[in-house]
């Protein structure tokens, strides 16, 4: 006599030619689930388009974390990487782009104890800079350049470089912080050592400049913002700038800085545009002031030609005792301090626009324009 269990066994043993084998369906489902979408550099230099690709789901190894990316976004440095390259040389065309990131832990590799699945996280893009001074050799591991970035649905990150996100910081807000936010934090807080009552000058209205204004205001400093657009300057005034200067109307804008500060000058100048404004930055500094030199942006050749190289301004540097410091993003410890400050003071990053993941190239095109104030974010659905 066959029991119910025997009948169940026979059901699985009897041939069923019209049915699709269960194993095939499962394999197909696993195959479909094991792929994700990403954007790589491709032929951006010619097409001005990132290339969407399908990639296998990554698996975390020892000391690694698998992140479900929730938000990312392009920065000025990304365009430099995609077009002219950097000191590290041009990255391969299959490199996944963008260092900005925020997301949640999907899985952890062997030995990872600082985070667990479900934790909300973000990570620095120079993975080896945990604390202490910058080491030039740390540049060899850099998300979006030497290793894959975060314009993908899932990403592998170093557990050592991860920072947990408080619940009161959204993924979109957090994704603006690893590059522009942290660079400005280093320039204003960690290296710049800005104090309450000091005057800080920022140039432009991009991500770094806007964050520099926010961090300086958080510390109780006075902020003077320069830009070539009266409309943008009006917006920056609404966002918290104490004074604004149009450097197109006033090419020698350091005179306006001196006038606004009663002839003293600014204790800190955040220069993220390069040698084109070096002369005016130095002229704007107070005695004993410091200039944080962050990066450079393309400007007209005649303006570059008129720029005074800093070595030719040695008398001014000496007489004013000006300290010039190069600034490159920041360490994990700095990022932890930044995240804690944003959470404690409920600071909202200034986001110009948010795009969906399938609009990545639209976001990149808008980022490349001069219309924005603050950050451009890509929501990874």
N, C-alpha and C positions, 0 to 999 in steps of 0.2 A: 504493500500500500504506500502510495506517494504522499508524503507530508506536504504542508504548504511551503516549507523551505525547499523541498525537492522541486516543486512546481516553479518556484522562483529561480532556482538554478537552471532548469531546463529552458526557461524563457531566454536566458542569456546565451545558451548553447545553440538553440535552434537558429538556422540561417534565416535571414530576413533581407532578401536581395533588393527590395524597393527602398529600404531605409538607409539613410546615411550613417555610417558607423559613428558611434559616440566619440571615439578617439579622434577622428578627423575633425569633427566640430570643435572639440577641445583644443586640438593643435592649432586650428585656424584662429580661434579666439585668443589663444596665447600669442600667436604671431601678430595679430592685429594690435593687441594690448601692449606689445613689446616695442612699439614704434612711437616716436614723438616728433613734433615739429621744431625746427630750429632755423635761425637765420645766420648765414655765413657771409664772409666778405665777398666771395665770388669775384666778379669783374667790376667792382664798385667804381674803380678809378675811371672807367670808360662809360659805364651805364648809369652811374649815380643811383644804383639799385642794389640792395642786399639780396642775396639769393636764398629763397626758402627751400629747405631740404627736409627729408625724413631721415631720422636716425634711430638706431636701436636704443631702448631704454638703458641707461647706464646702471652699473651695480657698484656700490661702495666697497672699497677695499679696506684693509686695516688703517685705522686712523682717519677714515673718510666718512662724510655724511652725504646722503642723497637728499637734495633739496627739491621740493616742488616750488618752482619759481612762480611767484604771484605778481611781481612787478619788476620792471627794469627801465632803462632809458639811455639814450645817447648823450655823450658829453663832447666838448670840443676836442679833447685828446683822442677820442675815437676816430674823428675825421682825419686827424693827423696820421693815426695808425693805418687807416684804410687807404690813404692817398700817398703821402710822402714817406711813410714809415718813421721810425724813431732811431735812437742810438742802438736799439736791438735789431735793427733792420726790418724789412717788410715781413709781416706774418704770412703764413700760407693762406691761399684763397679759401680753404675749407675751415678756417678758424671761425668759431662762433663768437659773435661780437658782444661788446658792452660789459663794463665792469660793475655798473650799478645793479643792485639786487635787493630783494626781500622775498621771503617765502616761509615755508614750513618744512620740518623734517619728515621725510617719508620713511627712511631707514638709516641705520648706522652700521658701520663696519666694525670689525673686531677691535676691541680695546677702547672704543669710544664710550666715555662715561659722562661727559659734560652736557650732552643733549640727548633727547630721546624722541621717538616718533610723535608728531603732534606739536612739538615746540615751534614757536615763531622765531625766525632767525634772520640775520643778515651777516655778511662777511666782508672783510677788507679785501682789496684786490691784489695787494702784495702780501701773499700768504705767510711769508716768513718774518714779517715785521711785527713781532708780538709786543715788544716793549723796548725801551732804551733808544739809543741813537740809530739813525739810518745807516745801513751798510750797503754800499754800492752793489755788492753781489746779490742782494735781495731782489734786484730788478729781474732776475732770471725766471721768477715764478710770478706771473702777472696775468690775472684774468682779463680776457679780451685781447691779449697780445701774444704772450708766450704759451698760455694755456687757454682753454675755452672760457668764454664769458657767459652771460646770462640771458641772451636773447634766445632762449630755448625753454621748453616746458619743464624739463628736469635737468638738474646740474649736480655734478660732484664737486664738493668743497672740502677743504681741510678742516677737520674738527677743531684744530688748534686756532684757526683764524676766525671762528664763528663767534658772534655776539648775539645773545638772546634779546628779543624785542618785548618791551612791556605792552600790555593790552591797549594802552591809550595812544599808541602810535600805529597808524594804519600801515598796511603793506605799501600803498602808493606813496605815503609820506616817507616811510623808511627807505624806499628805493632811491630817493634823491640824495641820501646822505653819504654813501661810501666813497664817492669821488669828490664832487663839488663841496658838499657839506663838510667832509673831513678835511679837505685841503684848506678851506677857509678857517676851520677850527684850529688847525695847526698854525696857520698864519696869524690869527688873531689871539688865540688863547695859549696854546702850548709854546710856540716859538715867539710869537709877538708879545706875549705877556702884557696885553692891554689892560689898563686899570681904569677904574671909575674916574671920571673927570677929564680923561685924556681925549684928544681929538684924533679920529681915524679918517683917512681919505680912501675911498674905493673908486675904481675906474670901471665904468660900464654898468650894465644891468643884467649880465648873464648869471648863471648859477652861482659861481664862486663869489662874485661881487655882492649879490643879494644875501647870500649866507653870511658873508663877512659883516655886512651891515647888521644882520640879526644877532650874530654873536657879540658884536661890539656893543649894541644897545642892551643886550642881556647883562653885560658887564658894567653898564652905567656910563659908557663913553659917548662922546658927541661924534656924530658921523656926517661927513661931507661926501656926497655922491657926485661923480662927474659922468656926463654922457653927452652924446651929440644930438639927442632928441629931447626937446622941451616936453613933449607928451610923456615920454618915459620918466623924465625927471619929476613931473607932476605926480605920476603914479608912485615913484619911490618916496616922494614926500608924504604921500598918503600912507605908505607902508612903514614909515618911521624915520626917514632921513631927516636930520636937523637942518641941513643946508644942501643946496644943489648948485652945480655949475655946469653950464653948457660949454664944453671944450671946443666946439666948432665956432661958437660966438666969441669965445675967449681962448684963442690958441695958447696964450701964455697964462693958463689958468692958475698957475702957482701964485700969481699976484692976487687973485680973488681969495685963495686959501689964506694968504698972509693978511689980507684985509679982514676976513671973517674971524681970524684968530688974534686980531690986535697986533699983528707983526711977529707973533711967536712961531707960527707954523704948526704942523701936525706931528704929534708924537709917533704916529704909525701911518705908513702909506702902503696900501696893498696894491702892488703892481702885477696884474695878470695879463698885460697886453704886450710887454716886452720893451725893446729899446726905443720904440717910436715915442714913448712918453717918459723915457728915463730922465731926461733933462728936467722936465717939469716936476717929476716925482721928487727928485733931489732938491730942487728949489723949494718944494712945498714942505720939506722936513724941518722940524724944529731942531734946535741945537740938542745933540744927544738923542735925536730921533732914530727910528729904524724903518727901513724899507724891506718889506717882504716880497721877494721876487719869485713869482709863481710860474709864469709861463709866457706864452706869446701868441698873438693872433695875427693873421695876415693884414697888412696895411698897404697903402699905396707906396710905390717905390720912391717917389719924391719925398714923402714924409719920412721914410726910413733913411733916405740920404741926408736929411736935415737933422736926424737924431744924433745927439752927442754921446759917443761911447763913454761908459762910466770911467774908464781909465784916464780920459782927458779931463775929467772933473775931479781929479785928485785934490786940488786945493780946496774945493767946496766940501768934499768928504772929510778932509782933515780939519778944516776950520770949524765945521759944524759937528764934527765927531759923530758922523752918521754911520750906523751899523746896517750893512746890507746882508740879508740872509736869503739863501735859496730855500724854497719850501716844496716838498713833494708829498702829497697826500698825507698819510699819517699811520700810526701803529694801531694794533688792536686795542691797546690800553687807551690811547686817545679816543678811539671809536667808542669804547665803553663809556668814557667820560662824557662824550658828546651825546650818546643815547640817553644817559642818565639825566643830563641837563635838559634835553628836549622833553623828556617825560616829566621832570620836576616842574619846569616853567611852562609846560604846555605850549611849546613853540610850534607853530605850523609852518612847514616849508612853503615857499611861494611856488606854486605849480601853475604854469601858464595853460597847458593843455594836457589832457589824458587821452590816449589812443588805445584801441583794442589791438590784440596781437596780430591780427591779419591786416592791420593798418600800419605795420612797422615802417614801411618805406615812406608813407605819408608823414609819420612822426619824424623820421630822419630828415626829410626835406624841410619840414618846418623848423627843426632844430638848426639846420644850416642857414636859415634866413636870419635877418636882423630884426625881426618883428617881435620877438618874444621878450618877456621879463621873467626871470627865474628859470624853472625847470620844465622839461618835457618828459612825460611819463608814458610808458607802454604797459598796459594791464595785460597780464598773461592769464587767459581764461582757462 
